[in-house]
Amino acid sequence: MSRAAILKQTFEQELNPQVIDLVDESHMHSGPALETHFKVTLVSEAF
């Protein structure tokens, strides 16, 4: 399972979001693009 999938699954289970957008931005950073930099937009009543 990819890091993005693990993150999304965890957010969904723990925060029950109304909106979740997970974007892998690793390709915009130096070094290998190995799912290390994400931008997350999340809307949840949990916070």
VMD Tcl script that builds the backbone (N, CA, C; Angstrom):
set m [mol new atoms 141]
animate dup $m
set s [atomselect $m all]
$s set {name element resname resid chain x y z} {
  {N N MET 1 A 0.852 -1.173 0.000}
  {CA C MET 1 A 0.000 0.000 0.000}
  {C C MET 1 A 0.901 1.239 0.000}
  {N N SER 2 A 0.574 2.219 -0.805}
  {CA C SER 2 A 1.384 3.434 -0.911}
  {C C SER 2 A 1.203 4.316 0.329}
  {N N ARG 3 A 2.148 5.214 0.535}
  {CA C ARG 3 A 2.044 6.149 1.666}
  {C C ARG 3 A 0.800 7.015 1.538}
  {N N ALA 4 A 0.504 7.448 0.322}
  {CA C ALA 4 A -0.683 8.269 0.102}
  {C C ALA 4 A -1.948 7.506 0.501}
  {N N ALA 5 A -2.032 6.252 0.136}
  {CA C ALA 5 A -3.200 5.438 0.484}
  {C C ALA 5 A -3.300 5.233 1.990}
  {N N ILE 6 A -2.163 5.022 2.642}
  {CA C ILE 6 A -2.156 4.851 4.100}
  {C C ILE 6 A -2.604 6.134 4.784}
  {N N LEU 7 A -2.081 7.275 4.336}
  {CA C LEU 7 A -2.483 8.560 4.913}
  {C C LEU 7 A -3.981 8.789 4.740}
  {N N LYS 8 A -4.473 8.586 3.522}
  {CA C LYS 8 A -5.892 8.817 3.252}
  {C C LYS 8 A -6.768 7.899 4.096}
  {N N GLN 9 A -6.400 6.640 4.193}
  {CA C GLN 9 A -7.163 5.685 4.995}
  {C C GLN 9 A -7.170 6.102 6.468}
  {N N THR 10 A -6.033 6.527 6.973}
  {CA C THR 10 A -5.937 6.952 8.372}
  {C C THR 10 A -6.792 8.186 8.621}
  {N N PHE 11 A -6.701 9.179 7.740}
  {CA C PHE 11 A -7.523 10.383 7.886}
  {C C PHE 11 A -9.007 10.027 7.875}
  {N N GLU 12 A -9.408 9.158 6.965}
  {CA C GLU 12 A -10.820 8.780 6.862}
  {C C GLU 12 A -11.303 8.056 8.113}
  {N N GLN 13 A -10.494 7.172 8.656}
  {CA C GLN 13 A -10.889 6.406 9.840}
  {C C GLN 13 A -10.920 7.270 11.097}
  {N N GLU 14 A -9.943 8.142 11.239}
  {CA C GLU 14 A -9.798 8.903 12.479}
  {C C GLU 14 A -10.592 10.204 12.505}
  {N N LEU 15 A -10.789 10.841 11.348}
  {CA C LEU 15 A -11.378 12.179 11.329}
  {C C LEU 15 A -12.724 12.265 10.625}
  {N N ASN 16 A -13.134 11.199 9.950}
  {CA C ASN 16 A -14.408 11.177 9.230}
  {C C ASN 16 A -14.629 12.474 8.437}
  {N N PRO 17 A -13.746 12.770 7.497}
  {CA C PRO 17 A -13.807 14.058 6.806}
  {C C PRO 17 A -14.959 14.169 5.818}
  {N N GLN 18 A -15.481 15.404 5.699}
  {CA C GLN 18 A -16.461 15.697 4.668}
  {C C GLN 18 A -15.747 15.908 3.331}
  {N N VAL 19 A -14.531 16.462 3.406}
  {CA C VAL 19 A -13.709 16.714 2.223}
  {C C VAL 19 A -12.298 16.263 2.528}
  {N N ILE 20 A -11.680 15.556 1.604}
  {CA C ILE 20 A -10.268 15.203 1.728}
  {C C ILE 20 A -9.640 15.248 0.345}
  {N N ASP 21 A -8.546 16.005 0.255}
  {CA C ASP 21 A -7.785 16.101 -0.989}
  {C C ASP 21 A -6.323 15.924 -0.624}
  {N N LEU 22 A -5.722 14.872 -1.088}
  {CA C LEU 22 A -4.340 14.526 -0.768}
  {C C LEU 22 A -3.545 14.530 -2.071}
  {N N VAL 23 A -2.584 15.457 -2.159}
  {CA C VAL 23 A -1.804 15.618 -3.386}
  {C C VAL 23 A -0.341 15.338 -3.081}
  {N N ASP 24 A 0.243 14.426 -3.825}
  {CA C ASP 24 A 1.663 14.108 -3.680}
  {C C ASP 24 A 2.468 15.158 -4.438}
  {N N GLU 25 A 3.214 15.985 -3.701}
  {CA C GLU 25 A 4.034 17.034 -4.305}
  {C C GLU 25 A 5.517 16.694 -4.241}
  {N N SER 26 A 5.839 15.447 -4.061}
  {CA C SER 26 A 7.229 15.020 -3.920}
  {C C SER 26 A 8.067 15.380 -5.142}
  {N N HIS 27 A 7.459 15.362 -6.308}
  {CA C HIS 27 A 8.197 15.665 -7.534}
  {C C HIS 27 A 8.694 17.108 -7.576}
  {N N MET 28 A 8.152 17.990 -6.728}
  {CA C MET 28 A 8.554 19.392 -6.713}
  {C C MET 28 A 9.710 19.654 -5.746}
  {N N HIS 29 A 10.208 18.640 -5.099}
  {CA C HIS 29 A 11.289 18.778 -4.129}
  {C C HIS 29 A 12.518 18.032 -4.628}
  {N N SER 30 A 13.674 18.462 -4.124}
  {CA C SER 30 A 14.910 17.812 -4.560}
  {C C SER 30 A 14.992 16.397 -4.004}
  {N N GLY 31 A 15.776 15.587 -4.653}
  {CA C GLY 31 A 15.913 14.193 -4.248}
  {C C GLY 31 A 14.914 13.334 -4.986}
  {N N PRO 32 A 14.910 12.061 -4.689}
  {CA C PRO 32 A 13.981 11.156 -5.371}
  {C C PRO 32 A 12.532 11.445 -4.965}
  {N N ALA 33 A 11.639 11.353 -5.909}
  {CA C ALA 33 A 10.213 11.603 -5.654}
  {C C ALA 33 A 9.582 10.333 -5.097}
  {N N LEU 34 A 9.745 10.125 -3.817}
  {CA C LEU 34 A 9.302 8.872 -3.190}
  {C C LEU 34 A 8.209 9.092 -2.150}
  {N N GLU 35 A 7.161 9.801 -2.520}
  {CA C GLU 35 A 6.028 10.027 -1.615}
  {C C GLU 35 A 6.484 10.561 -0.258}
  {N N THR 36 A 7.163 11.709 -0.279}
  {CA C THR 36 A 7.670 12.299 0.962}
  {C C THR 36 A 7.075 13.667 1.258}
  {N N HIS 37 A 6.431 14.304 0.283}
  {CA C HIS 37 A 5.854 15.633 0.480}
  {C C HIS 37 A 4.415 15.627 -0.036}
  {N N PHE 38 A 3.483 15.897 0.871}
  {CA C PHE 38 A 2.071 15.892 0.513}
  {C C PHE 38 A 1.427 17.216 0.894}
  {N N LYS 39 A 0.447 17.623 0.110}
  {CA C LYS 39 A -0.409 18.753 0.462}
  {C C LYS 39 A -1.777 18.156 0.766}
  {N N VAL 40 A -2.309 18.503 1.931}
  {CA C VAL 40 A -3.579 17.927 2.364}
  {C C VAL 40 A -4.589 19.042 2.612}
  {N N THR 41 A -5.748 18.907 2.009}
  {CA C THR 41 A -6.897 19.742 2.333}
  {C C THR 41 A -7.924 18.807 2.941}
  {N N LEU 42 A -8.323 19.117 4.176}
  {CA C LEU 42 A -9.217 18.222 4.896}
  {C C LEU 42 A -10.233 19.054 5.669}
  {N N VAL 43 A -11.493 18.735 5.512}
  {CA C VAL 43 A -12.566 19.394 6.252}
  {C C VAL 43 A -13.237 18.329 7.105}
  {N N SER 44 A -13.258 18.584 8.422}
  {CA C SER 44 A -13.841 17.613 9.345}
  {C C SER 44 A -14.413 18.335 10.553}
  {N N GLU 45 A -15.461 17.798 11.112}
  {CA C GLU 45 A -16.021 18.363 12.339}
  {C C GLU 45 A -15.147 18.052 13.543}
  {N N ALA 46 A -14.134 17.210 13.364}
  {CA C ALA 46 A -13.241 16.844 14.462}
  {C C ALA 46 A -12.396 18.031 14.920}
  {N N PHE 47 A -12.254 19.044 14.057}
  {CA C PHE 47 A -11.524 20.254 14.446}
  {C C PHE 47 A -12.016 21.444 13.670}
}
mol reanalyze $m
mol bondsrecalc $m
mol representation Tube
mol addrep $m
